Amino acid sequence: MTIQENVPLAPLTTLQVGGPARYFAEAKSEDDVREAVDFAKSRKLPLFVLGGGSNLVIADSGWPGLVLRIAIGGITSNADDAAGNGVLFSVGAGVDWDDFVAMAVAQNCAGVECLSGIPGSVGATPVQNVGAYGQEVRDTIESVRALDSRNPYLKQDRVLVLPKLACGFEYRRSIFNGAERGRYIILQVDYRLHPGGAPSLKYADLRNYFEHDRAHSGEHSSEPRETPSLAQTREAVREIRRGKGMLIVPGNDDCRSAGSFFKNPALGEAQFKEMVERATARGLQIPSYPALEALRKVSAAWLVEHSGFAKGYTAGAAGISRKHALALINRGDAKANDIIALKNEIQHGVEKAWGIRLEPEPVFVGF
Ligand SMILES: Cc1cc2nc3c(=O)[nH]c(=O)nc-3n(C[C@H](O)[C@H](O)[C@H](O)COP(=O)(O)OP(=O)(O)OC[C@H]3O[C@@H](n4cnc5c(N)ncnc54)[C@H](O)[C@@H]3O)c2cc1C
């Protein structure tokens, strides 16, 4: 494995901001990962694990230690067992997430179809328990194989398999970005999918898409509706995402982002009451999203848009996507500091208008 020096990181991220890595290596195998961890330890360098760079804001000063990009490939699957427990896919952490979803859908295996079009690597999906359109990876993850970079013992002892329950999955959270942040390097993820299973159509956006499609194809609503296939669901999700600038389309400024920049805040009862009062005083009605309400969450996008930040808002070289109020974008030559300034401005604006502090979703590296 080659260790390079002073490697620019901005091109390795979707937001395309930030400085260089002092040292940089790409791990194609578990042995490469071990070697990189030993290199960083022996030089007392901080280690940062990079996947597809789609959930990151890298500081303009870059990263002072070693950036290890995980490029471990490979997908294997076990046949459905006699008890009908589904097919277990073991996927290398460096595999492109959407390539895996495409493959699963092509094999008619249900469980990840709504997660189509999310950028990044398989190894990062457990980190923030990636989710969209009613599915989360915790629904299908069976276990995560990882190297414990803090284990000082023998090399062989450092790799372990964490069963799903040990991963502490919650909304956009797990032990990997929570209590054990920076400890585990994910090498492989096992997902259990269901051959011939029906697609998940929990989200109104998705159901509306098919209703609309039906109306356009001349079908009448009294005719029995066929359940869309997994492949149709995947295409629908990608199409909806494209319309929101949430699908990476090369050359499109609106997707030079890190995805949603803020999490949907979960409110306590008193805070929600206060929000309703503030909305009523302004003659506004808080939109109802059953999927969010079940978790006592409110839409961060709605809060941003009702705090003076419309889609297309610009702040120098940074801005908000014209298609999605939650996507902060690099309009061309933004620095990380421009993105941070806009993040701060939005957080202050929302707090002033609604008394709610938005929590960012991306990972801040080198700040
Ligand atoms: C246009 C767009 C749309 C998006 N839509 C969604 C969405 O719908 N839902 C959603 O949940 N997210 C979404 N995201 C965010 C992002 O795609 C996901 O969080 C994705 O899983 C990040 O993967 P990555 O490989 O790019 O990780 P990176 O951005 O490289 O890293 C993210 C974090 O994971 C850690 N990490 C990465 N790989 C490993 C590994 N092998 N072992 C240990 N730690 C690791 C990193 O250290 C870092 O802390 C979107 C982003 C963009 C740009």
The ligand as a Gaussian input file, in Angstrom:
#p B3LYP/6-31G(d) Opt

LIG

0 1
 C      -26.791000      14.388000      -2.799000
 C      -26.756000      13.647000      -1.485000
 C      -27.870000      12.981000      -1.021000
 C      -27.850000      12.294000       0.209000
 N      -28.978000      11.646000       0.630000
 C      -28.971000      10.969000       1.805000
 C      -30.136000      10.287000       2.258000
 O      -31.164000      10.271000       1.602000
 N      -30.069000       9.645000       3.446000
 C      -28.936000       9.613000       4.201000
 O      -28.932000       8.982000       5.279000
 N      -27.808000      10.236000       3.792000
 C      -27.793000      10.916000       2.619000
 N      -26.669000      11.571000       2.204000
 C      -25.461000      11.547000       3.043000
 C      -24.426000      10.478000       2.625000
 O      -24.611000      10.077000       1.314000
 C      -24.478000       9.257000       3.528000
 O      -24.261000       9.620000       4.862000
 C      -23.431000       8.202000       3.110000
 O      -23.630000       7.015000       3.819000
 C      -21.996000       8.668000       3.339000
 O      -21.161000       7.708000       2.734000
 P      -19.677000       8.023000       2.333000
 O      -19.049000       6.748000       1.930000
 O      -19.653000       9.114000       1.332000
 O      -19.070000       8.498000       3.726000
 P      -18.080000       9.709000       4.017000
 O      -18.766000      10.983000       3.720000
 O      -16.767000       9.473000       3.358000
 O      -17.912000       9.557000       5.600000
 C      -18.999000       9.810000       6.455000
 C      -18.636000       9.321000       7.867000
 O      -18.542000       7.904000       7.853000
 C      -17.249000       7.488000       8.279000
 N      -16.886000       6.315000       7.480000
 C      -16.938000       6.184000       6.132000
 N      -16.555000       4.948000       5.784000
 C      -16.250000       4.293000       6.933000
 C      -15.772000       2.994000       7.236000
 N      -15.525000       2.071000       6.291000
 N      -15.540000       2.688000       8.549000
 C      -15.771000       3.591000       9.529000
 N      -16.220000       4.823000       9.300000
 C      -16.455000       5.171000       8.015000
 C      -16.344000       8.671000       8.030000
 O      -15.202000       8.630000       8.881000
 C      -17.277000       9.811000       8.364000
 O      -17.335000       9.971000       9.757000
 C      -26.664000      12.274000       0.983000
 C      -25.531000      12.954000       0.514000
 C      -25.574000      13.643000      -0.708000
 C      -24.339000      14.347000      -1.185000

